[in-house]
């Protein structure tokens, strides 16, 4: 997924440069609309999209409370904020993931209860050829994120109105995996990089009235408490969770494992259940 490299480039360039509760329909199906990149479709190392992702697990928990709730996944592996707006990776009859989402929200007005989103980590893929920063690529990638994410959130709210509950997530930090290969300094240096990236997205999401699931917190991204994590021995808890809940330590792949996706779903559940009792226009965080 190249998450850490992508985030690092975005942060470097950026630094250089109410939520309304769901309105239940009287009858018929209701929907949970899942949007985003590879995480939103449950991609795992060597398998591609699965039905074991966080959106599937979140849907299962929500469906237990509302048997009429159906999951609609429009996410796209490799999606950037630009391709989400304009298309170019996955095929959509409407031309892009965002346009497909807008069409779905409009067509099913009054029947969409939840909208979740994860996007942005892929915006600067390819900007670190051979380990060196391609400055032009970095500036373009950061510029895309800054320009596009507010558009995406605003258009989703514009299409969905006050009916659905909107929630997004921050990103966990696969860069902590460097610890187990001798790169302790690199692992520690990745923490403020991911924090800065997450802080930018967090602000955009809150401004648009999205709840924000604290996935990085669930993955103990700041916890240096020493624990035992076979086969790596004694490592900080944050490192242990990245090694257990993603494939970064074992396969160099930052996608979540099945257990990791469950933890992401759990982070969403901490903000989603409270949504129906929230007062309109008062966004919050986990």
Buried (B, 14 or more C-beta within 10 A) or exposed (E): BBBBBBBBBBBBBBEEEBBBBBBBBEEEEBBBBBBBBBBBBBBBBEEEBBEBBBBBBBBEBBBEEBEBBBBBBBBBBBBBBBBBBBBBBBEBEBBBBBBBBBBBBEEBBBBBBBBBBBBBBBBBBEBBEEEEBBEEBBBBBBBBBBEBBBBBBBBBBEBBBBBBBBBBBBBBBBBBBBBBEEBBEBBBBBBEBBBBBBEBBBEBBBEBBBBBBBBBBBBBBBBBEEBEBEEBEEBBBBBBBBBBBBBBBBEEBBBBBEEBBBBBBBBBBBBBEBBEEBEEEEBBBB
